[in-house]
Structures are given as structure tokens and as C-alpha cells.
Amino acid sequence: MRFTFDEDQLLAAQSLRDLLDDHCTGADLRRAAEAADGDEYRLACSTRRQRLSELGLATALVSEAQGGLGLKLTDIVLLAEEAGRAALPEPLIETLGVALPLLAELAASDERARAAFAAAMVDESVRVLWSDSSGILDADHARFVVLGEGTQSLELHDIHAGESTAIKSVDPLRRLTRWQSSNGSLIAVINGAEAERAWQLARARARVLAAGQLLGLAERMTSLAVAYALDRKQFGKAIGVNQAVKHQLANVQIKIEFARPVIYAAAAAAESTLVMDKAMRVQRDVRVAHAFVAACDASDLAARTAIQVHGAMGYSWELDLQFYAKRAWALAGLHGGRSGCFRVLHEMLMTAGIEVGPDRVFDNPMPEGA
Amino acid sequence: MPIDLNYSESQRALRREIREWLQVHVPKKPLPSYDTAEGFAAHREWERTLYSGRWSMVTWPVEYGGRALDLIEWLIFEEEYYRADAPGRVNQNGVFLFGPTLMEYGTPEQRARFLPRLASGEDIWAQVWSEPQAGSDLAALRTTAVRGGDHYVVNGHKIWSTRAVFADWGFGLFRTDPTSERHRGLSYIVFPLDLPGVQVRGIPQLDGESGFAEIFFENARIPVENLVGAEGQGWSIAMATAGFERGLMLRSPARFQRTAQRLLSLACRAELRGDPSIEATVTQCWMDAQAYALSTYMTASRLIAGGSIGAEASLNKVFWSELDLTMHRAAIQLLTARAELRGSVTGDDASELEEVTRWLDGFMFSLAGPIYAGANEIQRNIIAERVLGMPKG
């Protein structure tokens, strides 16, 4: 039993943070968000893209046997937190943590998927289109997309052969494409229990890593609000001396600090790629759903409070806070959203009857016969 | 080493050992409230039983009757303790507050004199800090302890001293320099509660029992060897004690997980099903109890690795106290009209009434949680100022 990150994990997170401190500032985000066209946008992001690709993290979760770094989800969750803290526009976390490992699993059983995987290992050009999401992220840098419904059938498509329409997100830095398959776009269909297992694992990873980003976003919004409360003077003193302001921000910090361990523990529960029995799946799904709900609640309160602390400035386009708040709003609706995840937990507790109690922190088995 | 959320074989063996011991020794019927003379005696007896199994102070060094368990092992002990519905710890303030303070600041003589008797339940300890004009603003305290030869002569009035009605010893905070102000000139001094010149008067609580007391000092003479640490060092020692209190050990997660478990089983009873808003609260309570447990495992792991706990202890105190209140309120709402019933009725309804009374007593006590050990308003100030770096008001 050891619930702390090791030096390597912390160092990796720190190096991503350093890079993003330099290349993903509020001013950088604003330049991208206010770009007049695609060329200007790409120009605003090109240095960062280059540096991120030099970090060589894209293949992190792919096994060493398949040419990747062979890391685990607990190695990645802190990176997600850093990406969230910076409101990183590129789908680095979604690609390295979800899409590429999913394609790697499909490549193990399908030859055409293997060819796509080999290409995507080089240029990170694979995305996932969830049946409950609005579109594909950053599609113009992608070639492959995996579709699935949580059923026993996954499809791998050529993005360029399908029909793409740009759509707008509340977050100006989430570049979404609505996408439809066409006759020529299908590359492979992967069926069976393995496909279903891979899809469920991808969903669990996606929820954990969205939760990690939400945690980082909440931390950033809180630090922006604290800085403003120290700087802004009314009645001759900083507004941060007032308990009405302090206590709101203390409440946000409490939400953050009691979401954090839930998210990290969910990363540990969802990192096994082994075939899971029902008990392990239940355990994973409960932990992951809990993490997503806790992260949504922390980031929602952080956004709402940070805007309030900024007063009228908080409602202005001029303030960089908007980029973090809008990312949090967008992420909180993904993967079933807070309500979908809460329902998973609620049904496990109130209907399925998983065992709970003081000795069940790390283990919630189903009662016998269930 | 990376994160590993599996218990080791020795941790599993420890859990089995604790579970088996508790199965044999935990009283089959709940003890009467320790805020009555009869219940206090029964709980003192339970402390002796725990000590006889070397389970009274599991994290203490072996030489003082402990097992030198680390914090993860302490969590396992607490989980089994609450799982077994073992009696509340009447000596809690001694075990978790005074004991650790004495180990850090006491002389070898003081440790030898007080710790073994504390561990065995021979001495039950009460905290004697607050005064009528010094609650949240503790540094405003005025009770003086003036040195005269080999004694301090103590005069003043202390209040809200938990367990003091039946306890044996108090650890107090006094002004040894009468000309001093605020947190300077204070000293940490221990004394027997039956000392001449010390009068203890119980204060009935919301539930009618005298769980706390006020204490009057009139020229009470306390020997100077009862001073802990140096004269004038009282404030920093008291703050270290407060750190233990708000920190990890005052309220282990197991306590709230047990309540969450009881609440869930109450909410799942067929005749109480069907209110979606309370049921959502019940689910949220389980989540929060789980979050508190995971957070404590993370803190324990960090401390074992050499880290420390500081102002972030205030986050814990706010979180568990508000969770406890929410859980009990949900139970009261689920019980509707039955929730007003109290007492020891015999007959067919007895066991149900016992359950209802337990929720009602727990509800009233949970209202104290956001007040004791530093009111939550003060905790939020600490979070804002020392965790977030906001300016003092």
C-alpha cells in the first residue's frame, strides 16, 4: 500500500508544466482563440506543437512490445492535470491516453488496424468518436477515427474519406468536426468480446483523464482568483481580506483536495489491461465514475467562484479566465457527463448492492449471488 | 516505487488479527453514554481491555504500551474498530492530543509518569483551553498561573472542557506572564482535576448529558514539574496539539464510512425507498466518505515517506464535520415522524427505537462537529490564508 507518486512521475509532470508555462500562456491561448483563420491558428500553435512532439509522450501508454513507452495510467494522470491547468488546446492527452492505446489494442487482432496503428505511432493521427460526443477533436491533424457504441463492434475509418463539417464549441480552443462515415471510409470492423473490452477500457481511461484535466483546470482558476483577490483593491484594501471572499475560495480548495485522491485512485483502478472479472469491472467503473463526478463538481465550483471573485471583469471577454472555465464546461459534459457518472454510482449503491463499509476503501465486491 | 493500492500480506494479517480480537472482546451490547457516571466507568473499563490486548495506542512506541504501527496500519486498525462497532474512546483527547504532545515536548520523567497510565486507561484526560472570552480567539485567554516558589498559583475560569466531569487530569493553557498579551506569555501545564482550588461543574449539552464542563480555579497550586515545555512556549505547543486534532487522527475515515454504510442500508429499506432527493444525498455521502478515506491514505503515505501535515489539516476538519452533519440529517429525514422518538422503550419496538435514538443522538452530536476543534469559519480562514496565501483580515 503506497498512495504517492514516485520521483519519475512527478518529474514528468513538472517537465510538461515547465513547457506549458512557456508555450501555453493566457496570451498564447488568446492568440489562438482570436486567430482570423486556420493558417493564423496553426501559426499561433506551431511552436508548442513542435515542443510537445519533441517530448515524445505520444506513445506513452502503448506497450513496449508494440513500440511504445509502456507506461500506465497512473503515470499519465498527472500529465492530464498539467494539460488541464494550461487549458492545452491540442488533444495530447486524448490521443496518448485514449485513442492511440485503443488503436494499439485493435492492431493486436486486425491486420488493417495494424497498418493504421503503425502510421499513427509516427504522427499521432488517430481520434475516437464517441457516440455521445459532439464531434472529433482537431480532425485536420488526424487520419484515422475509431467509432463504437459500447457494443461488441468497433469500426476504424479513414477520416478524409468521410464527410467533415466544422462546428463550434463553447470553448474556442476545442476545434470540433462533425463527422459522417461514407462508403469508402471504412478500414476495418473489429468484433467480439475483445472489441467490447477495449472500448470499455478506453471509456474508463477517457473519463479518468478528463477528470485529471478538470482538476488541473480547477487549480488554475483558483490561483487566478486568489491572485486577483490580492491585487484588486476596494475600500482601500485588497478584496481578499474579506471573509466572504476567503471562504468561497476555501470551499473551492476543499472540493479540489477531496477530488484529487479519488481521481488518482481511479487511475490506478483503470490501468489494468488484463481481462477483468465482473468484480474488477465493477470496482473500476465505480472508482472512475466517482472521479468524474468529483472532478466536475470541483471545476464547476472553481469556475463559478473565480468568475464571481473577479466581479464584472469575470464576465468580460478580456479576461483569460474564460479559456479555463469554458474548457471545464465542455469537458464536464463528455462521457455521460456528471449525471451519467452519478447514475452509475447510484445504481451500484442503491440497486446492485455493492458492499460498502470501513474495510472497503479499496474493494467493493458485489454481494454473493448478485 | 509507483502507486500501489494493494495491502501487503503483513497488512492483511494485521487486519485479520484485529478482527479476531475485536470479535471476541467488543461488548455485545452498546455501553451507556460516557457522559454518565455509569457509562464513563464502563468506557474506562473498555480502555483497560483494549490496553490488555495492546490495542489502546497502536501507533505509540512499544515502551509506552503501543505497537509502533505506521499510519497505514493505524487506518486498518480504525477500519476494523468501526466495522466492529466498538465503543467510543473515552480517552480520545489523551490518546490523540496529549500523548503525542508529551512525546514531542515532555521530559523523560513526564513521559514515564503520564504515558503508561494514560495508555492503560487509569488516567482519562481532558483538554482545558477555552474560556468564556476566549473561544475562536484562544489567544485572548486570561486564566493566570503565577509562579511562586515550586508552584504555580492558578486563578481563572475555563469552559467547554470535554469529558472533564468524570476525567482525572487536564492539559491546560495558562497565562504565566500576567503582563503578557495574546499568544506570548502562555504556558502548557497539566493538573489533576480533583486538585484543591479546582472546581469542575458539568454543562448539560443539547442531548441533556454533561459531556463538557466549566472549570473554576481559585488559588489552585500546581507543582512546577507539571509544566510541559518551557514557560512561555505554551502557544506553539498548543498549536502543535491543535494540528494533531484537526489533522489525521481525531476523526479517522472509518467512522464516517461506517455512518455512510448505515445510512445506505437505512435508505435501502423497502418502506423508506422512493425519495430521489434523499437517495441522491445518500449516494453523495458515500462518495464523500470514500473521498475522505482515500485522502487520508494519501496523506498517510506522504507522512510515512517523510512528509508533514500543516495547514491542510483544516481542509479535513471542515470536510468530515460537514459530511457527518449531512449524513445524520439525511437519516433523520428518512425516518420522518419516528425521528422524534427517544428513549429506552422495551417491547417489540425496542431495537428499532434504539436505532432511531442512535441516529438522533448522532445528529445532535454532528451539530457540534463544525464547532469543536476550531470552528469551521476559523478553519476556512486558515485554508484561505495559509493554504491559498490570501491576506490576513
HADDOCK unambig.tbl for C-alpha pairs under 7 A between the chains (distance, minus, plus):
assign (segid A and resid 1 and name CA) (segid B and resid 4 and name CA) 5.26 0.50 0.50
assign (segid A and resid 1 and name CA) (segid B and resid 5 and name CA) 4.99 0.50 0.50
assign (segid A and resid 1 and name CA) (segid B and resid 6 and name CA) 5.11 0.50 0.50
assign (segid A and resid 1 and name CA) (segid B and resid 7 and name CA) 5.00 0.50 0.50
assign (segid A and resid 1 and name CA) (segid B and resid 8 and name CA) 6.52 0.50 0.50
assign (segid A and resid 2 and name CA) (segid B and resid 3 and name CA) 5.55 0.50 0.50
assign (segid A and resid 2 and name CA) (segid B and resid 4 and name CA) 5.03 0.50 0.50
assign (segid A and resid 2 and name CA) (segid B and resid 5 and name CA) 6.20 0.50 0.50
assign (segid A and resid 2 and name CA) (segid B and resid 301 and name CA) 5.75 0.50 0.50
assign (segid A and resid 3 and name CA) (segid B and resid 3 and name CA) 5.16 0.50 0.50
assign (segid A and resid 3 and name CA) (segid B and resid 4 and name CA) 6.27 0.50 0.50
assign (segid A and resid 3 and name CA) (segid B and resid 5 and name CA) 6.49 0.50 0.50
assign (segid A and resid 3 and name CA) (segid B and resid 297 and name CA) 6.49 0.50 0.50
assign (segid A and resid 3 and name CA) (segid B and resid 298 and name CA) 5.02 0.50 0.50
assign (segid A and resid 3 and name CA) (segid B and resid 301 and name CA) 5.58 0.50 0.50
assign (segid A and resid 4 and name CA) (segid B and resid 3 and name CA) 5.64 0.50 0.50
assign (segid A and resid 4 and name CA) (segid B and resid 298 and name CA) 6.32 0.50 0.50
assign (segid A and resid 4 and name CA) (segid B and resid 301 and name CA) 6.23 0.50 0.50
assign (segid A and resid 4 and name CA) (segid B and resid 302 and name CA) 6.43 0.50 0.50
assign (segid A and resid 5 and name CA) (segid B and resid 2 and name CA) 5.72 0.50 0.50
assign (segid A and resid 5 and name CA) (segid B and resid 3 and name CA) 5.83 0.50 0.50
assign (segid A and resid 6 and name CA) (segid B and resid 1 and name CA) 5.79 0.50 0.50
assign (segid A and resid 6 and name CA) (segid B and resid 2 and name CA) 5.35 0.50 0.50
assign (segid A and resid 226 and name CA) (segid B and resid 390 and name CA) 6.79 0.50 0.50
assign (segid A and resid 230 and name CA) (segid B and resid 390 and name CA) 6.67 0.50 0.50
assign (segid A and resid 240 and name CA) (segid B and resid 390 and name CA) 6.06 0.50 0.50
assign (segid A and resid 240 and name CA) (segid B and resid 391 and name CA) 6.26 0.50 0.50
assign (segid A and resid 241 and name CA) (segid B and resid 391 and name CA) 5.37 0.50 0.50
assign (segid A and resid 241 and name CA) (segid B and resid 392 and name CA) 5.83 0.50 0.50
assign (segid A and resid 241 and name CA) (segid B and resid 393 and name CA) 4.61 0.50 0.50
assign (segid A and resid 242 and name CA) (segid B and resid 393 and name CA) 6.50 0.50 0.50
assign (segid A and resid 246 and name CA) (segid B and resid 381 and name CA) 6.60 0.50 0.50
assign (segid A and resid 246 and name CA) (segid B and resid 384 and name CA) 5.39 0.50 0.50
assign (segid A and resid 247 and name CA) (segid B and resid 380 and name CA) 5.56 0.50 0.50
assign (segid A and resid 247 and name CA) (segid B and resid 381 and name CA) 6.75 0.50 0.50
assign (segid A and resid 247 and name CA) (segid B and resid 384 and name CA) 6.95 0.50 0.50
assign (segid A and resid 249 and name CA) (segid B and resid 384 and name CA) 6.80 0.50 0.50
assign (segid A and resid 250 and name CA) (segid B and resid 380 and name CA) 5.58 0.50 0.50
assign (segid A and resid 250 and name CA) (segid B and resid 383 and name CA) 5.66 0.50 0.50
assign (segid A and resid 250 and name CA) (segid B and resid 384 and name CA) 5.37 0.50 0.50
assign (segid A and resid 254 and name CA) (segid B and resid 315 and name CA) 5.73 0.50 0.50
assign (segid A and resid 258 and name CA) (segid B and resid 291 and name CA) 5.71 0.50 0.50
assign (segid A and resid 258 and name CA) (segid B and resid 292 and name CA) 6.66 0.50 0.50
assign (segid A and resid 258 and name CA) (segid B and resid 295 and name CA) 6.52 0.50 0.50
assign (segid A and resid 259 and name CA) (segid B and resid 291 and name CA) 6.98 0.50 0.50
assign (segid A and resid 261 and name CA) (segid B and resid 291 and name CA) 6.83 0.50 0.50
assign (segid A and resid 261 and name CA) (segid B and resid 294 and name CA) 5.68 0.50 0.50
assign (segid A and resid 261 and name CA) (segid B and resid 295 and name CA) 5.34 0.50 0.50
assign (segid A and resid 261 and name CA) (segid B and resid 298 and name CA) 6.87 0.50 0.50
assign (segid A and resid 262 and name CA) (segid B and resid 291 and name CA) 5.83 0.50 0.50
assign (segid A and resid 262 and name CA) (segid B and resid 294 and name CA) 6.53 0.50 0.50
assign (segid A and resid 290 and name CA) (segid B and resid 287 and name CA) 6.84 0.50 0.50
assign (segid A and resid 346 and name CA) (segid B and resid 283 and name CA) 5.81 0.50 0.50
assign (segid A and resid 350 and name CA) (segid B and resid 268 and name CA) 6.44 0.50 0.50
assign (segid A and resid 356 and name CA) (segid B and resid 261 and name CA) 6.07 0.50 0.50
assign (segid A and resid 357 and name CA) (segid B and resid 257 and name CA) 5.55 0.50 0.50
assign (segid A and resid 357 and name CA) (segid B and resid 258 and name CA) 5.53 0.50 0.50
assign (segid A and resid 357 and name CA) (segid B and resid 261 and name CA) 5.37 0.50 0.50
assign (segid A and resid 358 and name CA) (segid B and resid 79 and name CA) 4.83 0.50 0.50
assign (segid A and resid 358 and name CA) (segid B and resid 82 and name CA) 6.79 0.50 0.50
assign (segid A and resid 358 and name CA) (segid B and resid 83 and name CA) 5.96 0.50 0.50
assign (segid A and resid 358 and name CA) (segid B and resid 254 and name CA) 4.68 0.50 0.50
assign (segid A and resid 358 and name CA) (segid B and resid 257 and name CA) 5.04 0.50 0.50
assign (segid A and resid 358 and name CA) (segid B and resid 258 and name CA) 5.57 0.50 0.50
assign (segid A and resid 359 and name CA) (segid B and resid 79 and name CA) 5.33 0.50 0.50
assign (segid A and resid 359 and name CA) (segid B and resid 80 and name CA) 6.61 0.50 0.50
assign (segid A and resid 361 and name CA) (segid B and resid 290 and name CA) 6.54 0.50 0.50
assign (segid A and resid 361 and name CA) (segid B and resid 293 and name CA) 6.77 0.50 0.50
